[in-house]
């Protein structure tokens, strides 16, 4: 029996159809991704399910007794309540009671607190006090922290905790990973996999969706299509549907179909990944690996060559930085050359923005030096929207009132340029106040990328963007001829764009790896295995003699070193292949990675057996 049924639901805003007589069913244990372009009405759809708005027409049936929790896209900013009180609000009346009790205890008003104990007992409220403390602990949150003192990512964790404390049958999540670091995203992914209920998620994070959902609701031009499959299969099926749609559109008015056909073809091209761009990214990663191998020879002599000096963007030598006694960077060195695309990842507060400020000269290191190109022309995206005048049109904001703009040395009509960012001609002439959060971010990116710059710094550019825009942005950044420094927690985005990844592990530890996020994980695992292997104790004759073993066990123990040596040799051969950028483009790479995992498991078992017998 369905938990929710939508029967011919219609919603319109300002004559724009958001939902046009849509129908669907939501079942128990469904894990649904709600996909659609910015401005298509995904958040409106969620608010309707949550009961915050009513449909203009049609019937929304919700099974009696179903509890729905809704995590909205934008968490509150000016709330001065404690985190305990915020989470307790999700429990209704009993939550108000336990909040009051908690407040009295914290303020040492024990007599007043004791008077509430009978009421709490009657409502079985003690369990909720423990539940609130437990879920705050799971999110690494302190109960008496004031919400307004937290960053956006931490506020989102608080609101998620409030949604989960209700033990809902259906959990509605609108961009839950925004402003979260990768560790927090992975923790959330694990938590939602364990959630015994129905999920409906709006998210741009493709890796996140792929790990969770088993169904996709696709919202496109007022129509809702249901794909009963995971995210990867949805992408394939959606492409097939778009192809059929293009063929049908071709039979109608060409002028009417022109814009949609262009947009859809662009989507298909981005999803299938242009082979030229793939080769370009591969070449950049290979160049980075080779440079790392030769760094000791190149760094001093080549940079002094006047002919090559223009290729230098940053030369960082042994820099350290601390503030208020907290070390954020310690003894870090790197070389960034023209055209490189650098990803930066790390936990919230690890110092990613600090590293950017050091590179740009906005703050100075306590130790070490940074050499910068004198010809840097910077374009910086940090998601600040203060420059957006709500009454200004999109085209005037980007072009500053001009009909044409110069982009990459070519003159482009402003409407044609904005079409590259999936804005229709009508949207280009619309006031910014009409745009959704994702559309505003898309507009900011359009302005940033129109500026003449040879250094592009993007701080979390993917928040609030839809998947189609992400794929468009990936294409533009791979084709970008200048140098890119990208702070992002989007694993798929990093994999598709960057040539190397700087990882800020916390405690001022910084390492750099070739490739994107998945490449970093493989290389880190490789290094960890080497360290682990070196730390294993070696069997000596003395140890063998000191322990009495059966004949069978002794023979097995004698054979273990040879087996370990053989396995380590095989593992070493595969790990050597991992250092080759070509490896990940070979057909047999997946089989080799599976083999590596199996060999490492066998090695682990042997070590455990070794320890048991010695």
Secondary structure, DSSP 4 states (H G I P E B T S, - for coil): --SEEEEEEEEEETTEEEEEEEEEEE-TT-EEEEE--TTSSHHHHHHHHHTSS--SEEEEEE-TT--EEEE-SS--SS--SBHHHHHHGGGTHHHHHHHHHHHHHHTT-HHHHHTTHHHHHHTT-HHHHHHHHHHHHHTT--TT-BGGGS-HHHHHHHHHHHHHHT--SEEEEESTTTT--HHHHHHHHHHHHT--SEEEEE-S-HHHHHTT-SEEEEEETTEEEEE-S-HHHHHHHHHHHHHHHHHHHTTS-HHHHHHHHHHHHHHHHHHH--HHHHHHHHHHHHHHHHHHHTHHHHHHHHHH-TTTGGGEEEEEEEEEEEETTEEEEEEEEEEEETT-EEEEEE-TTSSHHHHHHHHHTSS--SEEEEEE-TT--EEEE----TT--TTSBHHHHHHTT-SEEEETTEEEEHHHHHHTTT--HHHHTSBGGGS-HHHHHHHHHHHHHHS--SEEEEESTTTT--HHHHHHHHHHHHH--SEEEEE---HHHHHHH-SEEEEEEETTEEEEEESSHHHHHHHHHHHHHHHHHHHSPPP-HHHHHHS---HHHHHHHHHHHHHHHHHHHHHHHHHHHHTSTTGGGSTTHHHHHHHHHHHHHHHHHHHHHHHHH-
